[in-house]
Amino acid sequence: MPTYEYECDACQHEFEEFQYISADPLKKCPECGKLKLRRLFGTGAAIMFKGSGFYETDYRSDSYKKAAEADKKSTETKDSSKSDTSSKKSETKSDKKSGSKAKSD
């Protein structure tokens, strides 16, 4: 439910009110009782979502899920090939170092 800001033109009383989007604006001031109330433009007319949030399955289509899984698999494949390459490079460097020490002894 959005929050709306109101101001009375008669007594300048300002307040916020939680209302449904479809609800009519208030007209009577709660402070002075006159029909001089007007709704203000501002940031208060936004919808606020409270709670733990949305579940992953709330708005996901099957095609989105399939694309996400394919992307995840391709990322895992790239990561594993990078680790294989880096381990081969480190083995080659250590082999060269140990081989050069053996020749000098």
Summary of the structure (lengths in Angstrom):
residues: 105
radius of gyration: 33.0
end to end distance: 81.9
largest distance: 103.5
contacts: 205
relative contact order: 0.12
helix: 44%
strand: 13%
